[in-house]
């Protein structure tokens, strides 16, 4: 494979990882909210789940920006 193809494959793998993390975060966060309500967990634990989900979404935002920059640099 050429260098451009290798770069595109790496970008595609990174994009798939972002998508997996986003979906997993949303499912786990919703599950944690539901389970916390059913078990009657204190609010501080619910906020802990919220902050963990926010951190994961922030990570996906940063990596998505990096992917966008790589694609822009790869084109020109």
MOCORHU-V507146 format. One record per residue. N is the residue number from 1. OMEGA is omega in degrees with one decimal (none if undefined). BURIAL is 1 if it has 24 or more other C-alpha atoms within 12 Angstrom, else 0. Layout:
N_OMEGA_BURIAL / N_OMEGA_BURIAL
//
This chain:
1_178.3_0 / 2_-179.4_0 / 3_178.8_0 / 4_178.6_0 / 5_177.5_0 / 6_179.1_0 / 7_178.9_0 / 8_178.0_0 / 9_178.1_0 / 10_178.1_0 / 11_179.4_1 / 12_177.7_0 / 13_179.7_0 / 14_178.8_1 / 15_176.9_1 / 16_178.8_0 / 17_177.8_0 / 18_-179.4_1 / 19_179.5_0 / 20_-179.4_0 / 21_179.5_1 / 22_-178.5_1 / 23_-179.3_0 / 24_178.8_0 / 25_-178.2_1 / 26_-179.1_0 / 27_-180.0_0 / 28_179.4_0 / 29_178.5_1 / 30_177.0_0 / 31_179.0_0 / 32_178.1_1 / 33_-179.4_1 / 34_-178.6_0 / 35_178.1_0 / 36_177.1_0 / 37_-179.3_0 / 38_-178.3_0 / 39_-179.3_0 / 40_179.8_0 / 41_176.7_0 / 42_-176.4_0 / 43_-178.2_0 / 44_176.8_0 / 45_177.1_0 / 46_176.4_1 / 47_176.5_0 / 48_176.1_0 / 49_179.3_1 / 50_-179.3_0 / 51_177.0_0 / 52_178.1_0 / 53_177.5_1 / 54_178.5_0 / 55_179.2_0 / 56_178.9_1 / 57_176.0_1 / 58_177.4_0 / 59_180.0_0 / 60_177.2_1 / 61_179.6_0 / 62_-178.9_0 / 63_176.5_1 / 64_176.0_1 / 65_177.8_0 / 66_177.6_0 / 67_179.8_1 / 68_179.4_0 / 69_178.4_0 / 70_179.5_0 / 71_177.6_0 / 72_179.0_0 / 73_-178.6_0 / 74_-178.8_0 / 75_-172.8_0 / 76_none_0
//
